[in-house]
Each structure stands twice: as C-alpha cells, then as structure tokens.
Amino acid sequence: MAKVQGLPARTAALRMLDAVLRRGETLDLAERSAAKGLTPSDRALARAIAGESLRWLRDLDAMIDGATQQILPDDAKPRMVLRMMLAQWLRLDTPPHAVIATGLELLTGGPRRLAHGVFSALVKQGVALPVAPTLPPEVVARWGERAGAIATALAALPPLDLAIKDWSQTEHWVAELGGTSLAPGHVRLARGSAVERLAGFEAGAWWVQDIAASLPARLLGTGEGRRVLDLCAAPGGKTLQLAAAGWQVTAVDKSAKRLDRLVDNLDRTGLSAEVVAADALTWEPGCTYDAILLDAPCTATGTARRHPDVLHRIHAAQIAEMAELQAAILVRAAQWLAPGGMLVYATCSLEPEEGEAQAVQCPLPPAPVTAAELPAGLQPTAEGWVRTDPAMLPDAGGLDGFFIARFRAAG
C-alpha cells in the first residue's frame, strides 16, 4: 500500500499533542522527540498543526462537542485527531479533502467513521473560529482584566525579531532585510522568513530575539570592559547582547546541552564570554560583579504566542514552584553584586507571583526604569518596573510578555 503523502507530519503532530496534553511536556520538548527524522518542511508543518490545535483548543473542542452526541474524553485519540483536522482547515487553509485523506489515516474502525462524520458535518455547516482564542478559565482568572486583550493578540502569529550586533548598523539591516525597527539594534521581519538564508546570518551580524526579551540587557547599558554575570543564560541571546555592548561576560546555566547552543552563537557572531555549566543555587563565583542579569527560570506564560502549550499545562502548582526557585536565586545573586553595581531581574511570565511579588522581596534598593529607556509605546509602571504582554504595541506586531525590575547595590 502506497504511503499517504503528508502522513509523517500528521503523525508527529499527534504525538506532540499527546505529549503536551497528557504528559505535560513542553511543545519544544515534544517536537524534538516526535519530529525526529522528518524533513524541515514536514517538521515545520507538524509544529504548526500542533501549535494551532493548542492555541484554539477550547474553540475546537466546542465545535467537536456540538457535532456529536458521543462523549469523547479530552485525551481520546478521535478528539485529538479532530482537533488537528479542524486546525488544518480553519487555521492552515488546508482543503477539506486533503485534511480527510491524511487525518483519517491516523484512526481505524469506528473512530475513523466518527471523525469523518464530525468533520464533514462541520465543513457542511461552514463553522468558523471566533476572533480570539477562548482561554481556559484558570488562565482568564490569573490574567484578569488583560486576559481579553491578550487573547486577541494570541490570534495572530508573531513576527520575527532580530537583535543587531552593531547598533550603528541598524538602518543598514532594516534596508537590507526589508524590515522595520522598534529600537536601536532591532529589526522586525514578517513571519515566515527562513532565518539561515537571511543576509547577515552566516556573518553573525544578528541573532533571533524577541524585542521584549532584549529589554533586560538593554537596561544595563554599555559595559566598557566591566564584569557582568548572566545567570540562567541559555540559550544565550542576552549573553550576546551583553558581549556586544562591551561587557566582560560570565554566562552561567545548569544545562550543558542548552549552553552548546550559546557557544555556537558566540562562534557565529564572533563574540566572547566565559561559559560555565553550573546550578545557580549551588555555584559560588568567587568574585563580585559590576552588573548581574538574572533572567530567571519561569513558567514562560508570556511566550504563549509561540508556545501555546503554556495555556494548558501551566497551573498554580508550577507557578508556585517557579516562584520559590526565583526567590532563592535572587537572594543569592544579590550577594554577588559589587558596591554600586546594578542587577536586573526578569522573567518571561505573565504571572505576578513570578514578577511583581519577586521585586517587592528583593533585598536590594530599586533603580527605577524610565520611559526614555524603553521602545516607543512602552511605559514603566509607577514602581519603575517594566511589564509587557502580547497585547501591547499592537500596531507594530506585539511582543512577548515580560516582567523586568532593576536594582542597584549600595556603595
């Protein structure tokens, strides 16, 4: 029997969904396992199917439940496959006949007939997704009054942001790459650009980094040869920023595998840093630093645009666990700051427990951020902190959710 074209990508997408929803894995981790051996195009398709299924999960489930009287458990294979089929039709513009040809191959017997009947009925009805994804009630409760605006922002896939190594070349790269810029050292491109094929990649002129993720390092300014500690540094975008800004960087992360990617980017860009594989909770630096950047481990709910799995696998227990870890690392990091030195604490989380609550408990005096230090359209909070979310800068394409606070040691 001939192999159905496109089936490997759908099989991988199904495995990703199962790993995220049933086992609580991250979508990135699930992709590495499920998409092993796929061509780049099939891998990208599998990721897109799984990602859109997760982004619109509650809306897809409502459609499925409205088209059948049969009770399908949340983790039932027919429901998983139907989610994927609907996501392909409604979000990836795959023709229904192609959806059926590949989707039904993932099922046998009665489940196949059920999926065929439900999908065909929904196509005949001409169903459509709402303007914004419906968020899980727990997420709405956590995000409060911003939840609706954030949900609307999640409907659109994010653009591609690049951080430029030499800020004086920003205008050159905007013109060369056909992008726009929200700040010096930043270029934004339309989604879908093949990163490795873009001008400047091989030469190491830039690296991929969301504009929000670039803010913490920007708030430390230029290094002029001074020493900075980049804690929890992998995969390394902030390390590259700091090195390019003239800092003498020590980059610490407990994942040696993730540090390999950091080292690769240092090699590609021609930048340098001392790279240390160590746990920030047990590592002892043996010196103090003029600046410390702590981009702490977190639930990463601010990255929901690219990682919609966080909408479904992050709950109160994970948030509490991360908050405890963040507090412990922050207390240790504060002790390693030289007199008068600056510490920036950041998380790519939308949860107050991982942001504002940590800043209040920091033992160092605050060094408030000013509006002049931020891209146009962003404002610091009354406390001098930075809080971004995906609904901000809508006309420019949005940005990830981050919390950032800055402190200065006495001295």
Solvent accessible surface area in square Angstrom, and as a share of the most:
residue,aa,sasa,rsa
1,M,218,0.97
2,A,91,0.71
3,K,157,0.67
4,V,36,0.21
5,Q,171,0.76
6,G,16,0.16
7,L,34,0.17
8,P,37,0.24
9,A,0,0.00
10,R,19,0.07
11,T,36,0.21
12,A,2,0.02
13,A,0,0.00
14,L,20,0.10
15,R,143,0.52
16,M,0,0.00
17,L,0,0.00
18,D,32,0.16
19,A,2,0.02
20,V,2,0.01
21,L,51,0.25
22,R,136,0.50
23,R,134,0.49
24,G,41,0.39
25,E,41,0.18
26,T,51,0.30
27,L,1,0.00
28,D,54,0.28
29,L,83,0.41
30,A,2,0.01
31,E,25,0.11
32,R,127,0.46
33,S,79,0.51
34,A,11,0.08
35,A,0,0.00
36,K,159,0.67
37,G,81,0.78
38,L,39,0.19
39,T,75,0.43
40,P,115,0.72
41,S,81,0.52
42,D,36,0.19
43,R,75,0.27
44,A,64,0.50
45,L,55,0.27
46,A,0,0.00
47,R,51,0.19
48,A,36,0.28
49,I,0,0.00
50,A,0,0.00
51,G,6,0.06
52,E,6,0.03
53,S,0,0.00
54,L,0,0.00
55,R,11,0.04
56,W,5,0.02
57,L,15,0.07
58,R,103,0.37
59,D,16,0.08
60,L,1,0.00
61,D,23,0.12
62,A,66,0.51
63,M,24,0.11
64,I,0,0.00
65,D,77,0.40
66,G,68,0.65
67,A,27,0.21
68,T,26,0.15
69,Q,185,0.82
70,Q,106,0.47
71,I,159,0.81
72,L,10,0.05
73,P,79,0.50
74,D,106,0.55
75,D,73,0.38
76,A,18,0.14
77,K,101,0.43
78,P,17,0.11
79,R,11,0.04
80,M,4,0.02
81,V,0,0.00
82,L,0,0.00
83,R,4,0.02
84,M,2,0.01
85,M,1,0.00
86,L,0,0.00
87,A,0,0.00
88,Q,1,0.01
89,W,45,0.16
90,L,39,0.19
91,R,69,0.25
92,L,52,0.26
93,D,125,0.65
94,T,22,0.13
95,P,67,0.42
96,P,43,0.27
97,H,137,0.61
98,A,28,0.22
99,V,0,0.00
100,I,39,0.20
101,A,56,0.43
102,T,8,0.05
103,G,1,0.01
104,L,17,0.08
105,E,55,0.25
106,L,19,0.09
107,L,6,0.03
108,T,106,0.61
109,G,43,0.41
110,G,34,0.32
111,P,57,0.36
112,R,86,0.32
113,R,170,0.62
114,L,32,0.16
115,A,0,0.00
116,H,78,0.35
117,G,43,0.41
118,V,5,0.03
119,F,0,0.00
120,S,43,0.28
121,A,36,0.28
122,L,4,0.02
123,V,43,0.25
124,K,186,0.79
125,Q,116,0.52
126,G,50,0.49
127,V,33,0.19
128,A,78,0.61
129,L,31,0.16
130,P,61,0.38
131,V,130,0.75
132,A,24,0.18
133,P,4,0.02
134,T,68,0.39
135,L,11,0.06
136,P,18,0.11
137,P,87,0.54
138,E,67,0.30
139,V,2,0.01
140,V,66,0.38
141,A,84,0.65
142,R,51,0.19
143,W,18,0.06
144,G,39,0.37
145,E,171,0.77
146,R,94,0.34
147,A,5,0.04
148,G,50,0.48
149,A,43,0.33
150,I,4,0.02
151,A,7,0.05
152,T,73,0.42
153,A,23,0.17
154,L,1,0.00
155,A,17,0.13
156,A,66,0.51
157,L,66,0.33
158,P,2,0.01
159,P,22,0.14
160,L,25,0.13
161,D,0,0.00
162,L,0,0.00
163,A,8,0.06
164,I,3,0.01
165,K,61,0.26
166,D,69,0.36
167,W,126,0.44
168,S,91,0.59
169,Q,75,0.33
170,T,14,0.08
171,E,147,0.66
172,H,89,0.40
173,W,30,0.11
174,V,35,0.20
175,A,82,0.64
176,E,92,0.41
177,L,29,0.14
178,G,67,0.65
179,G,15,0.15
180,T,83,0.48
181,S,46,0.30
182,L,44,0.22
183,A,15,0.12
184,P,85,0.53
185,G,1,0.01
186,H,3,0.02
187,V,0,0.00
188,R,12,0.04
189,L,10,0.05
190,A,82,0.64
191,R,135,0.49
192,G,73,0.71
193,S,38,0.25
194,A,45,0.35
195,V,34,0.20
196,E,114,0.51
197,R,210,0.77
198,L,37,0.19
199,A,44,0.34
200,G,13,0.12
201,F,36,0.15
202,E,142,0.64
203,A,80,0.62
204,G,0,0.00
205,A,15,0.12
206,W,0,0.00
207,W,9,0.03
208,V,74,0.43
209,Q,14,0.06
210,D,12,0.06
211,I,1,0.00
212,A,0,0.00
213,A,16,0.13
214,S,4,0.02
215,L,1,0.00
216,P,0,0.00
217,A,6,0.05
218,R,42,0.15
219,L,5,0.02
220,L,14,0.07
221,G,38,0.36
222,T,85,0.50
223,G,0,0.00
224,E,147,0.66
225,G,52,0.50
226,R,103,0.38
227,R,93,0.34
228,V,0,0.00
229,L,0,0.00
230,D,0,0.00
231,L,0,0.00
232,C,24,0.15
233,A,8,0.06
234,A,8,0.06
235,P,49,0.31
236,G,1,0.01
237,G,19,0.18
238,K,21,0.09
239,T,0,0.00
240,L,1,0.01
241,Q,21,0.09
242,L,1,0.00
243,A,15,0.12
244,A,38,0.29
245,A,37,0.29
246,G,35,0.33
247,W,14,0.05
248,Q,110,0.49
249,V,5,0.03
250,T,13,0.08
251,A,0,0.00
252,V,1,0.00
253,D,14,0.07
254,K,149,0.63
255,S,32,0.20
256,A,63,0.49
257,K,159,0.67
258,R,116,0.42
259,L,7,0.04
260,D,88,0.46
261,R,148,0.54
262,L,0,0.00
263,V,58,0.33
264,D,92,0.48
265,N,31,0.16
266,L,11,0.06
267,D,106,0.55
268,R,50,0.18
269,T,2,0.01
270,G,66,0.63
271,L,32,0.16
272,S,90,0.58
273,A,26,0.20
274,E,104,0.47
275,V,49,0.28
276,V,32,0.19
277,A,64,0.50
278,A,22,0.17
279,D,51,0.26
280,A,7,0.06
281,L,66,0.33
282,T,103,0.60
283,W,40,0.14
284,E,116,0.52
285,P,25,0.16
286,G,79,0.76
287,C,46,0.27
288,T,61,0.35
289,Y,8,0.03
290,D,49,0.25
291,A,0,0.00
292,I,0,0.00
293,L,0,0.00
294,L,0,0.00
295,D,28,0.14
296,A,4,0.03
297,P,45,0.28
298,C,22,0.13
299,T,6,0.03
300,A,25,0.19
301,T,1,0.00
302,G,0,0.00
303,T,18,0.10
304,A,0,0.00
305,R,5,0.02
306,R,71,0.26
307,H,48,0.22
308,P,1,0.01
309,D,1,0.01
310,V,2,0.01
311,L,5,0.02
312,H,32,0.14
313,R,40,0.15
314,I,6,0.03
315,H,80,0.36
316,A,70,0.54
317,A,76,0.59
318,Q,61,0.27
319,I,4,0.02
320,A,63,0.49
321,E,116,0.52
322,M,53,0.24
323,A,16,0.12
324,E,131,0.59
325,L,51,0.25
326,Q,0,0.00
327,A,30,0.23
328,A,43,0.34
329,I,6,0.03
330,L,3,0.02
331,V,74,0.42
332,R,46,0.17
333,A,0,0.00
334,A,11,0.09
335,Q,126,0.56
336,W,17,0.06
337,L,15,0.07
338,A,17,0.13
339,P,108,0.68
340,G,26,0.25
341,G,5,0.05
342,M,30,0.14
343,L,0,0.00
344,V,0,0.00
345,Y,0,0.00
346,A,0,0.00
347,T,0,0.00
348,C,26,0.16
349,S,0,0.00
350,L,16,0.08
351,E,1,0.00
352,P,66,0.41
353,E,80,0.36
354,E,0,0.00
355,G,0,0.00
356,E,46,0.20
357,A,39,0.30
358,Q,5,0.02
359,A,7,0.06
360,V,110,0.63
361,Q,118,0.53
362,C,14,0.09
363,P,85,0.53
364,L,25,0.12
365,P,66,0.42
366,P,88,0.55
367,A,15,0.11
368,P,77,0.48
369,V,5,0.03
370,T,72,0.42
371,A,44,0.34
372,A,103,0.80
373,E,67,0.30
374,L,16,0.08
375,P,10,0.06
376,A,96,0.75
377,G,64,0.61
378,L,8,0.04
379,Q,130,0.58
380,P,33,0.21
381,T,46,0.27
382,A,113,0.87
383,E,91,0.41
384,G,6,0.06
385,W,32,0.11
386,V,1,0.01
387,R,44,0.16
388,T,1,0.00
389,D,6,0.03
390,P,3,0.02
391,A,16,0.13
392,M,53,0.24
393,L,24,0.12
394,P,101,0.64
395,D,151,0.78
396,A,38,0.30
397,G,35,0.33
398,G,4,0.04
399,L,0,0.00
400,D,8,0.04
401,G,0,0.00
402,F,5,0.02
403,F,0,0.00
404,I,0,0.00
405,A,0,0.00
406,R,23,0.08
407,F,5,0.02
408,R,111,0.41
409,A,13,0.10
410,A,82,0.64
411,G,103,0.99
